[in-house]
Amino acid sequence: MTSKQAAYLVLNAGSSSLKFSAFRQQAASADLETLLSGQISGIGSSAHFAAKGADRRLLAEHRWDDKDSLCRDTLLQYVLRWVRATLVDDEIVAVGHRVVHGGLALGQPMRVSPQLLDQLDSLVPLAPLHQPHNLAPMRILAKNFPDLEQVACFDTAFHSSQPAIARSFALPQALTDEGVCSYGFHGLSYEYVTSQLLENRPDLAEGHVVICHLGNGSSLCAVKGGRSMDTSMGFSALDGVPMGTRAGSVDPGVILYLMREKKMGLEELEDLLYRQSGLLGVSGVSNDMQVLQASDDPRAQKAVDLFCFRVAKEVAALAASMGGLDALVFTAGIGENSPEIRALIAERLEWLGVKVDAAANRNREYYIAATDSKVPVFVIPTNEEMMIAKHTINVLGQTIGHA
């Protein structure tokens, strides 16, 4: 009987969704092969499972009633059973997890242990809307499959290379010492995109690069010599440019005003800043950039214009932060799929030497800079799940083999 090959499962658990992917390491290579991917959406209400193969064709679907949709244990075990039944030639030997917050101490992926879970629990106050959901599958797996190796990969880790001055707020030192500082997020995306850029353009290895991760959640990162030097998100995932439903940077005085004059409490403010603002709040139409671009509502156009204005402003700020701009990269849902948004941002950066070629941009090519652009401009699809799988293999010291 032929032995099964080692496969690696990646989980990205959110408040109402559980995304998953499976990978196999290719023989005689460090490259990974995507076997399948999918997600359970609607957790807590009407959970819906959908999975696709490597060719993006639908493999399976399943729905749960409202009662079963509340049980994360049931949903996760369904995913594991389905993956194992589908990958008949493979055996899941480890699971990698995306964890939003690793704090200041965790700058590298770590093997999951009871001690690490306790450490990550202590960071819940820094990411209360994300961290508990990231940790829940780890505990479920540890309870039901104690022999299955797990690795935690942190969205904050890539930014641990930033100089202290980039991470500091002008607050009393006692608060900084308690961890009230800039952490940055989307680090797994930035790490993957940086690796892809430097693999194809090694001449930029020591360059000043700004990466625009533009999606429903958006941020930008200044990368110099392949390392994060500054980023637009700070203490939380609320900071920086406007997002789908998040406000981005807001004068703190606005919060004080809303508390004092509008009598808004903590939960109301949290709901306003996380779920009612951003593209949705400005437009009153949608948080979806495609919907806004297709709309003839002037409020939708205002939301698009504000987004592009703030992204271009942030590019310039990050270029100043690291002392130059040798390349500009677009990634994530909007960054990869909207030629119009890329063009509008580039227009505002022409003074910095950024110009895109209309045809290359429209055709979504890898390199979209115009021939007379002083700054190379790229579109690089991100793959956070593959980055997590690579980290999982490296942490556990496992290579392709037979289980």
C-alpha positions in Angstrom: 0.0 0.0 0.0 1.3 3.4 -1.0 2.2 5.7 1.9 0.3 9.0 2.1 2.1 12.3 1.6 2.3 15.0 4.3 -0.1 17.8 3.9 -0.6 21.0 5.9 -3.8 22.7 6.8 -4.1 26.4 7.3 -6.9 28.0 9.3 -7.9 31.6 9.5 -10.7 32.0 12.0 -12.7 35.2 12.3 -15.8 36.3 14.2 -18.2 34.9 11.7 -16.1 32.8 9.3 -13.5 30.1 9.2 -11.3 30.0 6.1 -9.1 27.0 5.3 -6.6 25.8 2.8 -4.5 22.7 2.4 -1.0 22.5 0.9 1.5 19.8 0.0 5.3 20.4 -0.4 6.5 19.5 -3.8 9.2 16.9 -4.1 12.8 18.2 -4.5 11.6 21.7 -4.0 10.6 24.2 -1.3 7.5 25.2 -3.4 4.1 24.4 -2.1 1.2 23.0 -4.1 -2.3 24.2 -3.2 -4.6 21.2 -2.8 -7.9 22.9 -1.9 -9.4 25.9 -0.1 -12.7 27.1 1.2 -14.5 28.6 4.1 -17.5 28.4 6.5 -19.3 31.7 6.4 -22.2 32.9 8.5 -21.0 31.3 11.8 -23.4 32.2 14.5 -26.4 32.6 12.2 -26.7 30.4 9.1 -23.4 28.7 8.6 -22.5 27.8 5.0 -19.6 25.5 4.0 -18.1 25.9 0.5 -14.8 24.3 -0.8 -12.9 24.5 -4.0 -10.1 22.5 -5.6 -6.8 23.9 -6.8 -8.5 24.7 -10.1 -11.1 26.9 -8.3 -14.0 24.5 -9.2 -16.6 23.9 -6.5 -16.0 20.6 -4.7 -18.7 20.7 -2.0 -21.2 22.7 -0.1 -23.1 22.3 3.1 -25.4 24.4 5.3 -26.4 24.2 8.9 -29.5 25.4 10.8 -29.3 28.3 13.2 -28.7 26.1 16.2 -25.7 24.1 14.8 -24.3 27.4 13.3 -23.4 28.5 16.9 -21.2 25.5 17.6 -17.6 26.2 16.4 -16.5 22.8 17.6 -19.0 21.1 15.3 -18.1 23.3 12.4 -14.4 22.8 12.7 -14.6 19.1 13.1 -16.8 19.0 9.9 -14.0 20.8 8.0 -11.4 18.3 9.3 -13.4 15.3 8.4 -14.2 16.7 5.0 -10.5 17.6 4.3 -9.3 14.2 5.4 -12.0 12.4 3.3 -11.2 14.5 0.2 -7.4 14.3 0.4 -7.2 10.5 0.1 -3.5 10.5 -0.9 -2.5 12.9 1.8 -2.4 13.0 5.6 -2.7 16.3 7.5 0.4 16.4 9.7 0.1 19.9 11.0 -2.1 23.0 11.2 -1.0 26.6 10.8 -3.1 29.4 12.2 -3.3 33.1 11.5 -3.3 35.1 14.7 -3.9 38.8 14.5 -1.8 39.8 17.5 1.6 38.6 18.8 2.3 41.6 20.9 5.9 42.9 21.2 7.4 39.6 22.4 6.4 37.3 19.5 8.2 38.3 16.4 8.4 34.8 14.9 5.8 32.0 14.3 5.6 29.6 17.3 4.6 26.0 17.9 1.3 26.0 19.8 1.5 25.0 23.5 -0.6 25.6 26.6 2.0 28.3 27.6 1.7 30.0 24.2 -2.1 30.0 24.4 -1.9 31.6 27.8 0.5 34.3 26.4 -1.8 35.0 23.5 -4.8 35.2 25.8 -3.1 38.0 27.6 -3.1 40.0 24.3 -6.9 39.8 23.9 -7.4 43.4 25.2 -5.2 44.6 22.3 -7.4 42.8 19.7 -10.7 42.0 21.4 -12.7 41.5 18.1 -10.1 39.2 16.5 -7.9 37.4 19.0 -10.5 35.2 20.8 -11.7 33.8 17.5 -8.1 33.2 16.3 -7.4 31.1 19.4 -10.6 29.1 19.6 -9.7 26.5 16.9 -6.3 25.9 18.5 -8.0 24.9 21.7 -10.6 22.8 19.9 -7.9 20.9 18.0 -5.7 20.5 21.1 -8.6 18.9 22.9 -9.8 16.6 20.1 -6.6 15.9 18.3 -3.8 16.3 20.9 -1.2 14.6 18.7 -1.7 17.1 15.8 1.0 19.7 15.6 -0.1 23.3 15.5 1.8 26.6 14.6 0.6 30.1 15.3 1.6 32.8 12.8 1.2 36.4 13.8 0.1 39.3 11.6 2.1 41.7 13.8 5.4 39.7 13.5 6.7 41.2 10.2 6.6 44.6 11.7 8.8 43.7 14.7 11.8 45.0 12.6 10.5 48.6 12.8 12.7 51.1 14.6 11.3 52.2 18.0 10.6 55.7 16.7 8.2 54.3 14.1 6.3 52.4 16.8 6.0 55.1 19.4 3.1 57.5 20.1 3.7 60.8 21.9 2.1 59.5 25.1 3.6 59.2 28.6 6.4 56.6 28.7 4.5 54.5 31.2 1.7 53.8 28.7 4.3 52.9 26.0 5.9 50.5 28.5 2.5 48.9 29.0 2.3 48.2 25.2 0.4 51.2 24.0 2.3 51.6 20.8 2.1 50.9 17.0 2.1 47.2 16.1 1.0 47.1 12.5 -1.1 44.3 10.9 -1.4 42.4 7.5 2.1 41.3 8.2 1.7 37.9 6.6 0.5 39.5 3.4 3.5 41.9 3.4 5.9 39.1 4.1 4.6 37.1 1.2 4.5 39.9 -1.3 8.0 41.1 -0.3 9.3 37.6 -0.9 7.7 37.4 -4.3 9.0 40.9 -5.3 12.5 40.1 -4.3 12.5 36.7 -6.0 11.6 38.4 -9.3 13.4 41.6 -8.8 16.5 41.0 -6.7 17.8 44.4 -7.7 15.2 45.8 -5.3 16.6 43.8 -2.3 18.0 47.0 -0.6 15.3 49.3 -2.1 12.6 51.5 -0.6 9.3 49.8 -1.4 5.8 50.8 -0.4 3.2 48.0 -0.5 -0.5 48.9 -0.7 -2.6 46.1 0.8 -6.0 47.3 -0.4 -9.1 45.3 0.4 -12.1 45.4 2.7 -9.4 45.9 5.3 -6.6 48.2 4.0 -3.2 49.2 5.1 0.2 50.2 3.6 3.7 49.2 4.6 7.2 50.8 4.0 9.7 48.0 3.3 13.4 48.7 3.1 15.9 45.9 2.6 13.1 43.4 2.8 12.1 44.6 6.3 9.2 46.5 7.6 10.2 50.1 8.5 6.8 51.7 9.0 3.1 51.0 8.4 -0.2 52.8 8.3 -2.1 50.6 10.9 -0.9 51.2 14.4 -2.2 50.1 17.8 -5.3 48.6 16.2 -6.7 47.6 12.8 -8.7 50.8 12.8 -5.8 53.1 12.0 -4.6 54.4 8.6 -6.6 54.7 5.4 -10.4 54.3 5.2 -11.6 50.7 4.7 -14.8 48.9 3.9 -16.5 49.7 7.1 -13.6 51.0 9.2 -12.9 54.7 9.5 -9.1 54.7 9.4 -7.3 57.6 11.1 -9.6 59.9 13.0 -8.7 62.9 15.1 -8.9 61.6 18.7 -10.8 64.8 19.5 -13.7 63.4 17.4 -14.0 60.5 19.9 -14.0 62.9 22.8 -16.7 65.0 21.1 -18.9 61.9 20.4 -18.6 60.8 24.0 -19.3 64.3 25.5 -21.9 65.7 23.1 -23.5 62.6 21.6 -23.3 60.6 24.9 -21.9 57.6 23.0 -20.6 54.7 25.0 -17.9 52.2 24.3 -20.0 49.7 22.4 -21.6 52.4 20.2 -18.2 53.9 19.4 -16.8 50.5 18.6 -19.7 49.8 16.3 -19.4 53.2 14.6 -15.7 52.9 14.0 -15.5 49.3 13.0 -18.8 48.6 11.2 -20.5 51.9 10.2 -17.7 54.0 8.8 -15.2 53.8 5.9 -16.6 53.4 2.4 -20.0 52.4 3.7 -20.3 55.3 6.0 -19.1 57.9 3.5 -21.2 56.6 0.6 -24.3 55.3 2.4 -24.4 52.8 -0.4 -22.0 49.9 0.1 -18.6 48.9 1.6 -17.8 47.1 -1.8 -15.5 49.1 -4.0 -16.9 47.5 -7.1 -20.5 48.6 -6.2 -19.3 52.1 -5.5 -17.4 52.4 -8.8 -20.5 51.2 -10.7 -22.8 53.6 -8.8 -23.9 57.0 -10.1 -24.6 58.2 -6.6 -22.3 61.2 -5.9 -21.8 59.9 -2.4 -20.3 56.8 -3.8 -17.9 58.8 -5.9 -16.9 60.8 -2.8 -16.1 57.6 -1.0 -13.9 56.4 -3.9 -12.1 59.8 -4.1 -11.5 59.9 -0.4 -10.1 56.4 -0.4 -7.6 57.2 -3.2 -6.7 60.5 -1.7 -5.8 58.9 1.6 -3.9 56.0 0.1 -1.8 58.4 -2.0 -1.2 60.6 1.0 0.0 57.5 3.0 2.3 56.4 0.2 4.0 59.7 0.3 4.2 59.6 4.1 5.8 56.2 4.1 8.3 57.2 1.4 9.3 60.1 3.6 9.5 57.8 6.6 12.1 55.5 5.1 13.8 58.1 2.9 12.9 57.2 -0.6 10.6 55.3 -3.0 12.2 52.7 -5.4 9.0 50.7 -6.1 5.3 50.7 -5.5 3.3 47.5 -5.1 -0.5 46.9 -5.2 -2.0 43.8 -3.6 -5.2 42.3 -2.0 -8.7 42.5 -3.3 -8.9 46.1 -4.5 -5.2 46.4 -5.2 -5.1 43.4 -7.4 -8.5 43.7 -9.2 -9.2 47.4 -9.7 -7.3 49.1 -12.5 -9.3 52.3 -11.9 -8.3 52.6 -8.3 -4.6 52.0 -9.1 -4.8 54.6 -11.8 -6.4 57.2 -9.6 -3.8 56.6 -6.8 -0.9 56.8 -9.3 -2.2 60.1 -10.7 -1.9 61.6 -7.3 1.6 60.3 -7.0 2.9 61.5 -10.4 5.0 64.2 -8.6 6.9 61.3 -7.0 7.7 59.8 -10.4 4.8 57.3 -10.4 3.2 56.7 -13.7 1.3 53.6 -14.9 0.9 52.3 -18.4 -2.9 52.3 -19.2 -2.9 49.1 -21.2 -0.7 47.1 -18.8 -2.8 48.4 -15.9 -6.1 47.5 -17.6 -4.8 44.0 -18.4 -3.7 43.5 -14.8 -0.1 42.7 -15.7 2.6 42.0 -13.2 4.5 45.2 -14.1 2.3 48.2 -14.9 4.7 51.2 -14.8 4.8 53.4 -17.9 8.1 53.5 -19.8 8.8 57.0 -18.5 7.9 56.2 -14.9 10.7 56.9 -12.5 9.3 54.4 -10.0 8.6 50.7 -10.9 5.0 49.7 -10.2 3.8 46.1 -9.6 0.6 44.2 -9.0 1.5 41.1 -6.9 -1.3 38.8 -5.7 -1.0 38.0 -2.0 -1.2 34.6 -0.5 -1.2 34.8 3.3 -2.3 31.1 3.6 0.7 29.9 1.7 3.0 32.1 3.9 1.4 30.4 7.0 2.0 27.0 5.5 5.6 27.8 4.8 6.1 29.0 8.3 4.4 25.9 9.7 6.8 23.6 7.8 9.8 25.7 8.9 8.9 25.8 12.6 8.3 22.1 12.8 11.4 21.3 10.7 9.4 19.0 8.4 10.1 18.4 4.7 8.4 16.4 2.0 8.1 12.8 2.9 5.7 10.0 3.7 3.5 9.9 6.8 
